[in-house]
């Protein structure tokens, strides 16, 4: 007997596009929610199509239906589905939901228990509410690019769509919170975040340096902005990340490097002194580290409790024995892409499988079965297909 997943009693209507919205829905889908991905008959925002690595990674564990939401009959189909759903998620421009009739007021009138999750570029209100937003813009406006990169290099984009992913995770948390609240109130709620809010939230202590102390953080490169030694250093055959910023770690690090005298050196004997003399300290550390390989230092320093590790490429990451042990790359079979591996959910619920249960769907693959599930009769389904409102796969 297959054990029920934690969210198996939750039905989600997925109206999302691009990355931020699908990232939120993926969290719900991975833990068993019945996710219905609604796609447009005219195409979508899937870079590379339905078999691109990006799409296959974003939309697993879902089913797909095609509905023409620009047509009155299409919107009626959606509204009928909403009546028996728990959650609707969207991340279009703020005005689109009102134009197409899936704003919270409309949906809650249809189903008072519905939870609407929304992601916008800059918020649902305010002077920028009508602007379109993407990750690149949010990274710049949210301060991320000003603190990323080497000192003096100029603004640098983070190597992943960090505001998209963060906004998606924030929205998923909000949706789960609203679902929990609904057990008490019996009512749904509109939950929303934005790329800008999520990006600023992700700045964390760097943002607090400004809000608390009026200090605007500069670029710090591969060094920790406020602690040291903590950063990346050259070795005989590559690079090493290490964190030996104070107390027992600093003492163990100095002894393992063969320089116990640094513990008494006034330039390095306190955290503030090491911060003041960071440049010289880093030079001296690197002079020692380049005498041996990265693997040598990883083994030696970890043995004495100093956190450190290699700087891997993506390929090297997935070849790492710990990554392979954790099963981060999970297998799944796709009808056209074949047997592939995609990145599983990073959260582990003990006793609950986080395997990929199903590959990302083909466009409209489940249209007929989903209409049946939501109570449409065979004649209604035939009529919707003939009218092009819900075209069925050939």
N, C-alpha and C positions, 0 to 999 in steps of 0.2 A: 504493500500500500504506500503510495506517494504521500509524504507529509505535506500538509497545506503550508504555503508560504505566508509570512507575516502579514502581507497586504493583499492576500488573495480575495478578500471581501470588498475591495475598493475598485471601482470602475473609473477610469480616467479618460477623458476625451482630450486628445493631444492635437492642438492647432498650431504647434510651434514650427518655427523655421530657423535656418542658420544653425547656431551652436548653443547660445545661452539657454533658450527654452528647452531644446532637446536634452541638454545636460540635466536640467531639473527633472524632466520626465523620466530620464534613464534611471535615476535613483529610485523612483517609484516602481518602474517596470522590473528592475533587478530584484526587488524584494516581493514580487508576485502580484502587483496590481494588474488588473485587466486593462491594458492600455490600448486604446483605439486611436490610431494615427489617422487623422483626416487630411487627405491630400487633394490638391487642386487638379482638375483635368487638364489644365493648361501648362503643366510643368511646375517646378518648384525652385527652391533655393539650394538644391543639393549639388555642391561643387563636385564634378566628376561623375554624377549620376548615382543610381541606387546600388552600384557595386564598387564604389570607391572605398578605399580603406576608412576614410572619415565617416561615411554614411554607415558602413557596416559596423563600426564601433559605436556610433551614436544611437542607433535605432534598433538594437537587439531587444528581444523579449516583448515585441509589440505585434499587433495586427494592423493591417492597413485597409482603409476604405477611401474611395474617391467620391467627393461630393462637390458639386458646383455651388459654392456659397454665394456667388454673385447672382444666382437665380433665386427668386422668391421661394420656389419649391425646395431648393437646396437648403435654404435657411430653415424652412419648416421641418425638414428631415433632422437637421442638427438640433433644433429646439425639442423635437420629440425624443431624441436620444438623451438630451440633458435631463429630462424628467426622471430618468432612472439611473443617472450617473451620480458620482460623488464629487468629482473634481474636473474642472476644465482648465487647461493651461494654454497661454498664448504669449507671444513676445513680438507682436507687430507694433507699428507706430500707434501712439495712444488713441488717435482718432478712428483707426480702422475698426476697433471692436464696436464702437458706437454705430458706425456705418453699416456693419454686417450683422448687428444685433446680438453680439455676445458680450456686451458690457454687463457688469455685475447686477445692476438694477433689473435688466431684462431677464437675466438667467435666474435670479433669486425669486422673481415673480413666478417663473415656471416651476422652480424647485427650491424652496426655502432652505434646504439642507446643502445646496451646492456650494462648493468652494471654488472661487476663481483665482487662479494664480497668474500673475502678469509680470513680465520683465519689459522695461523700456530702456531707452538709451540714457535718459537724464531724469526720469521721474514722471509721475502721472499729473503733476501740477508744476507751476512755476514758469519762468520765461523761456525755458528750453524744452518744454513738454512736447512740442510738435516736431522737434528735430529728430531725424533718424540718427541712430548711434550704432557704432560697431566697436569692436575691441580696440583697434588701433587708436581711435579717437579717445576712448575712455582712458587708455593708458597715458595718453598725453595730457588730457584735461585733469585726470585724477592724481597727477604727480609722480606716477610710477616711472616714467621715462627720465625724469630729472634725477632720480636716485639710482638708476641702473647704468652700468658701464663704468669705465675707468675714469678717474679724476681728470677733468679737462677734456674728455672725449666728446662732450656734447650729448644731447638726449639719445637714449638707446631703448629700443623696444625689447620687452621681455620675450624670450624664445617660444612662449606658448601664449594662447589666447586667454590670459589670466583673468581679465575682467569677465569674459564670457563664462568661464568655468566657475569662477567665484559666485557670480550672480545666480547661476544655475543651482549651485549648492545652497546658497542662501534661500532661494525660493523653495527648494525642496524641504528645508528645515521649517520654513514658514507654513507650508502646506501640511506637513505632518503635525505641527503644533495646532493648526486650525482643526484638523481631523480629531485630535485628542480633545480639544475644547468642545467640539460638537457632541461628544458623548454626554456632556453636562448640559449644554444649552439647547441641543437639538437643532441648532441653526448653523448655516454656513457663514462664510466671511470672505471678503476680498483681501487677498494677500498679494503684495507687490514689492518689488525692488527694482533697481536700475543698475546698468553697467557702471555709472558714475558712483553711486552710493557704495556698491560692492567693491569697486576699485579703491576708493578711499578707505573703506573698512579694512581691506587687505594690507594697507600700509602699516597698520597696527602701531608698533612703538615708534616708527618713523613719523607717523602723523601726530602721535602724542608729544613728540619732541617739539612740534610747532604749537599745538593747542595748549600745552602746559607751560612751555619755556620760551615760546616765540623763537625757537631755533629752527631755521629751514635746513633740513639735512642735505648735504652735498653728495655727489657720487663718491663711493668708497671702493669701487672695483671689486676685487675678490676678497677683500678684508671685511671683517665684521665692522659695522660703523662705530661701535662704542667699546668693544672689548678686544683684548688681544693677549697672546697671539691666537687668532682665529681667522683662518683664511686658506688660500691655496699657495703652495710652494713648489718650486722645481725640485726634482730628484734626478738621479743619474739617468733614468730612462723615461721620464714623464713628469707627472705632477701628483701632489698629495694634498688633500684637504685635511686639516687638523684643527682641533679645538683644545687648547691648553691654557685657558684664560686666567686661571687663578687657583689659589689654595692647593689642595692635594694634586690636582692635575698639573699645575705649573711645576710643582716640586718633582713629581714623577717624570715629567717631560725633560727637565733640566738634567736629572740624573741619567736618564736613558740616552740622552744626547752626549753625555760625557762632559757636561759643563756645570757641575754643581756650584761653581763660583758665581754663576748668574743669580743665585738665590740671595746672595749678599751684595751684589752690585746695585748701587743706589739708583742706577738708571732703570733697573728692571725689578726691583724688590717689592714694588706695590703695583696694584692695578692702574692707578693713576700715572705712575712713573712709566709703566710699559706703554700706556696710551700716548704719553708725551713723546716717548722715544721709539715709537712704532717703526719708523722707517729704518733706523739703525738695527733694531732688534730683528726685523724681518730679514735684513741682509745677513746678519750673523747666523740666524736659523738656516737660511738657505745654503750658506757655506757648508754647513754640516750635512744637510739633507742630500745635497748633490753627490755626496761620497758613496751613496748606496741606492739601490733600486727602490721603486715605489713598493713593491711586494715585501722587500726587507723591512721597510719602516712600518707598513701596515701590520705585519706580524709582531714586530718588536713593541711598538707603541700600544697596540691593543692588549698585549700581554700584561702591561703595567697599568692598564685602565685609562689610557689617553685616547679619546675618540678620534678616529682618523679613517680615511678611506681613499681609494683611487678616484680619479676623475674620468668617468667612463663615457664612451659614445653610447648612443641608443643601442646599437648592436651589442656592445660589450655589456650593457646593463642586462639585456635579456639572456646573455650567456653566463651571467654570474650564478654561482651555485645556490646562493640564498634566494635569488629571484626565482630560479627554477624550482627550488624546494617549495616556495610559497604558491607556485602555480599561477603566477600573475597573468601569463598568456594562456587563456583558456580556449580549448578547441570547440568548434561549432561547424556544422555542415550547412552550406548555403546552396540553393538549387542551381544557381548559375556561377557563383564564385568558387564553388567546391568546398573542400575541407580546408578551413582557415583557422587562425588563432586571433583572438582579440583580447583586449585588456579587461579583465574581470573587475567587478566592484572591489574597491580597496578596503571596504569595511568587512569585518568578519563577525557574524553572529554565531556564537558557538552552538553547534547542533543544527544549523540551517545551511543548506547548500547555497553557495554563491556561484555555481556553474552557470554557464550561458544556456538557458533552456531552449531558446529558439533564435535563429539568425534573423537579421533585419528583414522585414517583409518586402516582397515585390510590390510595386505600386498597385493598389486596389486588389491585392491578392485575396483579401477576405471580405470583400464588399457584400457579397450575397449572404454569407453566413452571419455577418454582423447585423445586416438589416433584419434577418430572421430573429436574431437574438434580441433585438430591440423592439420586436413585436410587429414588424411589417409583414403583411400577407404576401403570398406568391404573386397575386395580381398587382399589388402595389409595387412590388419589386420589379416586375416586368414593365410596368408603366414608367417608373423612375429611370429604368435602363433605356427604354425606347426614347424617352424625352431627353436623354443625355444628362440628367440630373445626377444620377449615380451610375455611370457607365460600368459595365461588368467586363472583366477580363475575357478575351477571346480564346 
